[in-house]
Amino acid sequence: MSEGQDPSRCGNCTECKHDCCFKSDHCINPHIFGLLSPDELHTLMDNKRQIHFRPGETIMKQNTPLTHLVCIKNGLAKVVSEGPKGKNLILQIIKSNSIFTGGGTIVDDFRHFTVAAVTDIDCCFIDTTRLYQLLTQNSTFSIELLKHSNKQHLSMLTTLINLTNKYMPGRVADTLLYLKNVVFETNPYNFLLSKQELADMSGMTKESFIRSLKEFEDSGLIRHNRNSVEILKENELIEISRNG
């Protein structure tokens, strides 16, 4: 990218090495976007916008029109199903180098989930009209993007099934294991999420989650303080998860 060029208007993705999320060193799903020709990539990226979000800010709002595909270059976001009377469920944590639409792509073009920043996040917003144009032109790209979307939805469906069918200890175990093995990939790990958010991931009240966490610690399964948790007996947590 030439000196002084506005990164929010970067269209030359084959040359941009820092501000374009598809061709940077932190490439988002290169196996998907590598299937596009240079002209197709230019078509997709020509009107993109790069936006920074602070923790707690809403990136997508449930029940709003689905006008853009969102690519998260760095940071963590939560996918929230907003229920009645303020009862929310966190169905997934989106990590760096991820793509998300909010559901409804091609179906009704409405977002079925809210996506909010957990940490500072840099995102690219890409016009879905241009995306739909490419989906009709490039079948290989369409199939790979469909696979990616289906994997996200199956993951959220599994979460919803577990929240419905498991007792509280199983749900808390699922949350702790998910954060360790999928989101942070380290042990111990910093929560980064509030206790209310952890409760929303477990489908329970904040007070019930804290009580279950204390019971796990008293049983020697975990060690935790205000900001972090260490899993001490992962096999036992897995067993609790399996038994529900």
Buried (B, 14 or more C-beta within 10 A) or exposed (E): BEEEEEBEEBBBBEEBEEBBBBBBEEBBBEEBBEBBEEEBBBBBBBBBEBEEBEBEEBBBBBEEEBEBBBBBBBBBBBBBBBEEEEEBBBBBBBBBBBBBBBBBBEEEEBBBBBBBBBBEBBBBBBBBEBBBBBBEEBEEBBEBBEEBBEEBBEBBEEBBEBBEEBEBBBBBBBBBBBBBBEBBEEEBBEBBBEBEBBBBBBBBBBEBBBEBBEBBBEEEBBEBEEEEBEBBBBEBBBEBBEEB
